[in-house]
Amino acid sequence: MLLMTIGIYASFSFAYAIFLIYQQITQYCIKSAEQTQIETVVRNLCLFSSGIPFCTSGYANLVVSKTLRREAKKSLSWKRMFSIDR
């Protein structure tokens, strides 16, 4: 479980680190409007992907834990949501 969480965090955080290194290397280069727009899109994707690991820990727990799956299934059942008795 912990290794899966670390792997998810590392893989999604690594992209933004690479982009920041690229940005520092090319900060004094003259860039066209298209290149600036492409860098902006890539930066926004990297920023978005850096937030994904914080959202996936709950899903990773749901995949790994049988007890959590069972409890989630019980709590999300239609009978319990609408208090339907048999």
Buried (B, 14 or more C-beta within 10 A) or exposed (E): EEEBBEEBBEEBBEBBEEBEEEEEEEEEEEEEEEEEEEBEEBBEEBEEBBEEBEEBBEEBBEEEEEEEEEEBEEEEEEEEEEEEEE
